[in-house]
Amino acid sequence: MKRSDVLVIGSSAAGLVAALTARMVNPDKTVTVIRRENKCMVPCGIPYAFGSLTGTDQNVMPAEKMFETAGVELVIDDVVSIDRSAKVCRTGSGEEIAWEKLVLATGSTPVRPRWLKGCELDGVFTVPKDKDYLDMMKSSLAGCKRVVVIGAGFIGVEFSDELVKAGYQVELVEQKQQVLAQAFDTEIAERAGDLLKARGVSVRLGVGVSELIGDTHVHEVRLANGDTLLADAVVLAVGYEPNTSLAAEAGITITSQGTIRVDEYMRTNDPNIFAAGDCAEKRDFVTRKTNTGMLASTACAEARTAGMNLFKLSLVKTFSGTISIFATALGDTGFGIAGLTEAQARAEGFDVVTSTFEGMDKHPGSLPGTHKQLVKLIVGREAGVILGGEVVGGASTGELTNCLGFIIQNRMNVFSLLTSQIGSHPLLTASPAAYPLIQAAGMIVRDTLGR
């Protein structure tokens, strides 16, 4: 029987980071990763393998090299059962692996709605993190002209944009009134929708899908309003569900949302078993309510927490909740969000004030490559604590969104932000005299809190 001090099941973002962290913190312990895939994809890069990149080979994580460098053993196999009392897992090949500590990083699977008639037809695809499936999907799409994408979250929007870039006629269908409606406030989401249309995507909002039509292969999409769309292929981008059947069969507690219940140390109800990533329970950093977001960045933070607490708990090494930091790009325009939107904050009952400032991301604005940069802040009225922020801008959008994430996690208020020191350079940042993030804070202090 094979033995390992630490066994990690799965090696996408959470599994990879959990294994490397466990090895770094416990260099005297053996660490083994078991996964079913020969190659692991970069999750957030998958849509770009269908447009900007030549294929999935350009979107493979260098996990094997990282494991080899760190001294982590990799096993390609499928875990079929976990015996908690014996601390043994069994694989599809018949091998048994004994462990002292176990990390479940089993990820998630794209939803294929059971209620949607026709979703099992040929030509109807989901977006899994499976290289073989994605290669098949890309090959199948090569003979298509018209593609209907269902769902205008990040995956749906990014896939639509990339498919148009690759020369397809794309219709994006969304039941809500805006694209990215769950991530951004209306005025920001509308900008993304307008830009998507300008880039060639036909967007249908406020209408659901009732049926996919075809004999063996899909050829039409019937909408809830009775309209039909011609389709050579359909991409379902309607969400993901956590992979927790292995945990449930082992008697590990599963939440009502279908995730593995964990504490702030990422422990399950079995103190020797941890979980991280899409399969693990999430709580919002601000509201403390259950959060269903599935992000690689969150998975990595959870995985580091799990890896550091396997053999010795630390009060300062806990995961305090997901900030929900999202970012995407349409051409040279980025959209980012950290924390609560204004709509979410008000729905939760927070008394908030907001401000929006739009400036330039370089100074002077006449420099080549300059892009407008908009920042919206959502702030608690009583103490001025920043609860969320949204960004629209150029290439710096991602890092500015991350900056907002740090601000929220450290519970900064607009007064401390307004007096913060920043570095600036004409080619790299907005002017220190008109830095949109600080200007937005100043507007709140001036108009609301500073009186």
LINZIHU-V354927 format. One record per pair of residues at least 4 apart in sequence whose C-alpha atoms are under 6 Angstrom apart, sorted by the first residue. I is the first residue (numbers start at 1). J is the second residue. If there is no record, write none. Layout:
BEGIN
i=[I I]
j=[J J]
END
This chain:
BEGIN
i=[1 2 3 3 3 4 4 4 5 5 5 5 6 6 6 6 7 7 7 7 7 8 8 8 9 9 9 9 10 10 10 10 10 11 11 12 13 14 14 14 14 14 14 14 15 17 17 17 18 18 18 18 21 21 22 22 23 31 32 32 32 33 34 34 34 35 35 36 36 36 40 40 41 41 41 41 42 42 42 47 48 48 49 49 49 51 51 51 51 67 67 78 78 79 79 80 80 80 81 81 82 82 83 83 83 87 87 88 88 89 89 90 90 91 101 101 102 103 103 103 104 105 105 105 106 107 107 107 108 108 108 108 108 109 109 110 110 110 111 111 116 117 118 121 121 121 122 123 123 123 124 124 124 125 126 126 144 145 146 146 146 147 147 147 147 147 148 148 148 148 149 149 149 150 150 150 150 151 151 151 151 151 152 152 152 152 152 153 154 155 156 163 164 170 171 171 172 173 174 175 175 175 175 176 177 177 179 180 184 185 186 196 197 197 208 208 209 209 210 210 210 211 212 213 213 214 214 219 219 219 220 220 220 221 221 222 222 223 223 242 242 243 247 248 253 254 254 254 254 255 255 259 259 259 260 260 261 261 262 262 262 263 264 264 265 266 266 266 267 267 268 268 275 276 276 276 277 278 282 282 283 283 283 283 283 284 284 284 284 284 285 285 285 299 303 305 305 309 323 324 324 325 325 326 326 327 327 328 328 329 329 332 333 333 334 334 334 334 335 335 336 336 336 337 337 338 338 338 339 339 340 340 340 340 342 345 346 351 351 352 352 352 353 353 354 354 355 355 355 356 356 356 357 357 357 357 358 358 359 359 359 360 360 360 360 361 361 361 361 362 362 362 362 362 363 363 363 371 372 373 373 374 374 375 375 375 375 376 376 377 378 378 378 379 379 379 379 380 380 384 384 385 385 386 386 393 407 414 414 418 418 424 425 430 431 435 436 442 443 444 445 445 446]
j=[96 97 97 98 99 30 31 99 29 30 99 100 31 99 101 102 31 32 33 99 102 33 102 103 33 34 104 105 15 34 35 105 106 15 16 16 296 18 105 276 277 299 300 303 105 21 300 303 22 303 304 307 304 307 26 307 27 72 72 73 74 74 74 75 76 76 77 76 77 78 60 61 59 60 61 129 59 60 61 159 52 53 53 55 56 162 163 165 166 71 72 91 92 90 91 90 91 92 89 90 89 250 87 88 89 98 99 97 98 96 97 95 96 95 272 273 273 273 274 275 275 275 276 277 243 243 278 279 240 241 242 243 278 240 241 128 239 240 239 240 211 211 212 216 217 218 217 217 218 233 233 234 235 235 235 236 232 168 169 231 232 170 231 232 233 234 170 171 172 234 172 234 235 172 173 236 237 156 173 174 237 238 156 157 174 179 180 180 158 159 237 168 168 201 202 203 203 204 205 205 206 207 208 206 205 206 193 189 189 341 190 201 201 202 223 224 223 224 222 223 224 222 221 218 220 218 219 230 231 232 229 230 231 228 229 227 228 227 228 278 279 279 252 252 261 258 259 260 261 259 261 279 280 281 280 281 268 281 266 267 268 267 318 319 318 274 275 306 271 274 273 274 280 280 302 303 299 294 290 291 288 289 290 291 321 288 289 291 321 322 321 322 323 303 307 317 318 313 339 338 339 337 338 336 337 335 336 334 335 333 334 394 393 394 392 393 394 397 391 392 390 391 401 389 390 388 389 405 387 388 344 345 387 388 378 350 350 380 381 379 380 381 379 381 377 378 376 377 440 375 376 440 374 375 436 440 373 374 372 373 436 371 372 373 430 371 373 429 430 370 426 427 429 430 426 430 431 394 393 392 393 391 392 390 391 436 437 389 390 389 387 388 389 384 385 386 387 384 385 413 414 412 413 408 413 397 412 418 441 438 441 429 429 435 435 439 440 446 447 448 449 450 450]
END
